[in-house]
Amino acid sequence: MQYGFRTRASDKEIDSVLLSLQGKERSEFIREALSFYIKFKDTLDSINSNIADIKETLNDLKKSGISVKENLKEPEQEPVKKDNEDIFKEMMNDFLNL
């Protein structure tokens, strides 16, 4: 199958990247970028949600006058689950190979 799309005026970064690529190189980049997004969309959404929750908690603590630095304890080192480590390594390899 063959697909096509147009960029918007606000897509300057996309245009810059795609214009630097030629023919099959451009097609391969688009295919890999879409595959990466499809594969890791849920993970990225979850990370963004967690970051938003952390920011909200920090703001709530600031409003209540609690100093985060004073109450912050070093987390206990837990072994990283192999599944999460494998997911991270695969995600980084896919990202670096774009």
C-alpha positions in Angstrom: 0.0 0.0 0.0 1.1 3.5 -0.6 0.1 6.5 1.6 0.7 10.2 1.4 0.2 13.2 3.6 0.8 16.9 3.7 2.5 18.8 6.5 0.9 22.0 8.0 2.5 25.4 8.1 3.2 24.7 11.8 5.1 21.5 11.1 8.5 23.2 10.6 10.4 20.5 12.5 8.8 17.7 10.5 9.6 19.6 7.2 13.2 20.1 8.3 13.7 16.4 9.0 11.9 15.1 6.0 13.5 17.6 3.5 16.9 16.3 4.7 16.1 12.8 3.5 15.7 11.5 0.0 13.4 8.9 -1.6 13.6 5.5 0.1 15.4 7.0 3.1 12.5 9.3 3.7 10.0 6.5 3.4 11.9 4.3 5.7 12.2 7.1 8.3 8.4 7.7 8.2 7.7 4.0 8.4 10.0 3.5 11.4 8.7 6.6 13.2 5.1 5.4 12.8 6.1 2.0 14.0 7.8 3.4 17.1 4.8 5.6 17.9 2.3 2.7 17.5 4.5 0.4 19.6 5.2 2.8 22.4 2.2 5.2 22.4 0.6 3.6 25.6 3.9 3.6 27.4 4.6 7.3 26.5 1.0 8.2 27.5 1.5 6.5 30.8 4.8 8.3 31.4 3.2 11.6 30.6 0.3 10.9 32.9 2.8 10.0 35.7 4.7 13.2 35.2 1.5 15.2 35.4 0.6 13.4 38.6 4.0 14.1 40.1 3.8 17.8 39.1 0.4 18.1 40.7 1.6 16.5 43.9 4.6 18.8 44.1 2.4 21.8 43.6 0.0 20.6 46.3 3.0 20.2 48.6 4.3 23.6 47.8 0.9 25.2 48.5 0.7 23.4 51.9 4.2 24.7 52.8 5.9 21.4 52.9 9.5 21.4 51.6 10.0 18.5 49.3 13.8 18.5 49.7 13.6 18.3 53.5 11.2 15.3 53.4 12.8 13.5 50.5 14.3 10.2 51.4 16.6 8.2 49.2 14.6 5.4 47.6 15.5 1.9 48.5 17.2 0.2 45.6 15.0 -2.4 44.1 16.1 -4.7 41.4 14.8 -3.5 38.0 12.3 -6.0 36.6 13.8 -7.6 33.6 10.6 -7.0 31.6 10.8 -3.2 32.1 14.5 -3.2 31.4 14.0 -5.1 28.2 11.2 -2.7 27.2 13.5 0.3 27.8 16.4 -1.2 25.9 14.2 -2.1 23.0 12.6 1.4 23.0 16.0 3.1 23.1 17.4 0.8 20.3 14.4 1.6 18.1 14.8 5.3 18.8 18.5 5.3 18.1 18.1 3.4 14.9 15.7 5.9 13.4 
